[in-house]
Amino acid sequence: DLKFIDGDKNIRFNNGQADSTIVREAVALRIWRALGYPAPRTSFAKTQSNVWDTEVRVGAFTAHVMVETYKKAFFKRSVPTAVHVWEGSGDPFDGGWYDTECQWTDEDDCDDLALGEIVAAVEAVPLGNGFMQATADVIDWPRIHDNQCISALTGTGDDWIHNNNNVVLVLREDGKLMYLPYSTDISGNHPWYQDVQYEGGAYLTRACLSDEECRTAALDRCEQIIDAFEALDVPTNIVGERCDALDDAGLKRAPDGPVCTKMASWYANRPDDVREQLQSIRDGGAGGAGGIDGGVDGMDGAADGIWLPD
């Protein structure tokens, strides 16, 4: 479902070497998109040399998942109000971050000063009740809630929430920040992150849980997303569809079959797993629970925009 016709393009080919096979990222990103969250499109692709290599058997090829890059075309289509986008590691709200680069902007460079001012403003607000209201002008909390829930549902452990890694931070025209999913191949019960919890170590997610209003909004919104997730029938319509597509393209390799089987079973059980985690947080009160104020509207109609992949 990706077409590159004319001109030079930024194309990202992933080979799934991290114990993941290429199907994990394709599945995870389909789920993010199906639940109404901005995420890259993907396609399976094959690379093969047209010169016979005496060191490699004739007909050898590599299968990839081609992932849409976070560049102008993506933001024009999916987040048209994006102004500055950074990618890096660490937590800008807790100890800073490193290996950071300007991922995309229409200007000469990303406005690091504007980002720094937002970070300072958030850090100046005490944790606890009132935190969400005091930071609502600079943090898109409905998007934070959605991101945290979908991350838990997909088991995306190597992200900004759980590992301070693969951080993509967007500053929009309205002056608010939001995160995007990135490098989601570590997902779907990946052996490196088999116990991905809804709670994470990121500053914003911890701050939200410390605020009764934010906590309640986040947990209630996640219950809505879980219902939508179940309505998608992910094991059949996303895991099964992507695994069949890989097979139909002649790109299925030995590890893909077992991974597809395990992912289908894991995703079937995932809603109940996440619900248990949410209930545990509610039962923990201020240490870990809280209605959502306009949460569906905060998704820009995403609750009505759930779709199944073609």
HELIX and SHEET records of a PDB file:
HELIX    1   1 VAL A   23  ALA A   34  1                                  12    
HELIX    2   2 LYS A   72  SER A   78  1                                   7    
HELIX    3   3 ASP A  112  GLU A  123  1                                  12    
HELIX    4   4 PHE A  131  THR A  135  1                                   5    
HELIX    5   5 TRP A  141  THR A  154  1                                  14    
HELIX    6   6 TYR A  203  SER A  210  1                                   8    
HELIX    7   7 GLU A  212  LEU A  232  1                                  21    
HELIX    8   8 VAL A  234  VAL A  234  1                                   1    
HELIX    9   9 PRO A  235  GLY A  240  3                                   6    
HELIX   10  10 GLU A  241  ASP A  248  1                                   8    
HELIX   11  11 ASP A  256  ASP A  283  1                                  28    
HELIX   12  12 GLY A  285  GLY A  287  5                                   3    
HELIX   13  13 GLY A  295  GLY A  298  1                                   4    
HELIX   14  14 ALA A  302  ASP A  304  5                                   3    
SHEET    1   A 3 ARG A  12  ASN A  14  0                                        
SHEET    2   A 3 THR A  62  VAL A  67 -1                                        
SHEET    3   A 3 THR A  42  THR A  47 -1                                        
SHEET    1   B 4 GLY A  96  THR A 105  0                                        
SHEET    2   B 4 ALA A  82  ASP A  91 -1                                        
SHEET    3   B 4 VAL A 167  ARG A 172 -1                                        
SHEET    4   B 4 LEU A 177  LEU A 180 -1                                        
END                                                                             
